[in-house]
Amino acid sequence: MKELLSEISGLVDVVLVEGLRDVESLRRLGYTGEIVTCAATNVNDYDLMTEVSGKYRRVLILTDFDQEGLILNRRFAEMLEHEGVKVEKGLRRMVGRITAALGIYAIESLDNVMDTVDRDV
């Protein structure tokens, strides 16, 4: 996962996550690229997607892999693609396969699980 996150920073302009705990998790795993949260206060989804599409051309949407996260992913992807932004769906699928194999579905839990895996190796 850490290697994939390292590669992602060179493949996308920004990663879009749900909240601050997701940002903290990605940072603890060593991700150094741009991250935007969709849980910004006083900003609606349309305004956020307009801001993102105005700044970035390639976006990875890393919402959680639960029902709510999948709905957010679909909605944000449609909005961004409508604005001409390349949404990296293949990278999301790769991260999804890894998280499923680890038995986690929340981005904020990645660093805890990876710490456990690293200790066990």
C-alpha positions in Angstrom: 0.0 0.0 0.0 2.8 2.4 0.9 4.5 1.8 -2.5 1.2 2.3 -4.3 0.6 5.6 -2.5 4.1 6.7 -3.5 3.4 5.9 -7.1 0.0 7.7 -6.9 1.5 11.0 -6.1 3.2 11.0 -9.5 0.0 9.9 -11.4 -2.6 12.3 -10.0 -2.7 16.0 -9.2 -4.9 15.5 -6.1 -6.6 12.9 -3.9 -10.1 13.6 -2.8 -11.0 12.0 0.6 -14.0 12.3 2.9 -12.5 13.8 6.0 -9.5 14.9 8.0 -9.0 11.5 9.5 -8.5 10.2 6.0 -5.9 12.9 5.3 -4.1 12.0 8.5 -4.1 8.3 7.6 -2.7 8.9 4.1 0.0 11.2 5.6 1.0 8.6 8.1 1.4 6.1 5.3 3.8 8.5 3.6 1.6 10.1 0.9 3.0 13.6 0.3 0.8 14.8 -2.6 -2.1 17.2 -2.6 -5.2 16.1 -0.7 -8.7 17.7 -0.6 -11.5 16.8 1.8 -15.1 16.7 0.7 -16.2 17.4 4.2 -15.2 21.1 4.1 -17.5 23.2 6.2 -19.9 25.6 4.5 -19.0 24.3 1.1 -21.5 22.3 -1.0 -20.5 19.5 -3.3 -21.1 21.5 -6.5 -18.9 24.4 -5.3 -16.2 21.9 -4.1 -16.2 20.1 -7.4 -16.0 23.4 -9.3 -13.0 24.4 -7.2 -11.3 21.0 -7.7 -11.9 21.0 -11.5 -10.6 24.6 -11.7 -7.2 23.6 -10.1 -6.6 19.9 -11.0 -6.7 17.8 -14.2 -6.2 14.3 -12.7 -8.0 13.3 -9.6 -8.1 10.1 -7.5 -11.3 9.9 -5.4 -10.6 7.9 -2.3 -13.9 7.9 -0.5 -14.5 4.9 1.8 -15.5 1.6 0.2 -18.8 1.4 2.1 -22.2 2.2 0.6 -22.0 6.0 1.4 -18.5 6.2 0.0 -19.4 4.4 -3.2 -22.3 6.9 -3.7 -20.0 9.9 -3.1 -17.4 8.4 -5.4 -20.0 8.0 -8.2 -21.5 11.5 -7.7 -18.1 13.3 -7.5 -16.7 11.3 -10.5 -19.7 12.3 -12.7 -19.4 16.0 -11.6 -15.6 16.1 -12.2 -15.8 14.3 -15.6 -18.5 16.6 -16.7 -16.0 19.4 -16.1 -13.3 17.6 -18.2 -11.3 16.2 -15.2 -9.7 12.8 -15.6 -10.9 10.7 -12.6 -8.4 7.8 -12.0 -10.9 4.9 -11.6 -8.3 2.2 -12.1 -6.2 3.5 -9.2 -9.3 3.5 -7.0 -10.0 -0.1 -8.0 -6.4 -1.1 -7.0 -6.7 0.5 -3.6 -10.1 -1.1 -3.2 -8.7 -4.6 -3.9 -5.9 -4.0 -1.3 -8.3 -2.7 1.3 -10.8 -5.6 0.7 -7.9 -8.1 1.1 -7.1 -6.4 4.4 -10.7 -6.5 5.4 -11.1 -2.7 5.8 -13.4 -0.4 4.0 -12.6 3.0 5.6 -9.6 5.0 4.3 -9.0 6.3 7.9 -8.3 2.8 9.0 -5.5 2.1 6.5 -2.6 3.3 8.6 -3.7 1.2 11.6 -4.0 -2.0 9.6 -0.7 -1.3 7.7 1.1 -0.8 11.1 -0.2 -4.2 12.2 0.8 -5.8 8.9 4.3 -4.3 9.1 4.8 -5.6 12.6 3.7 -9.1 11.6 6.1 -9.3 8.6 
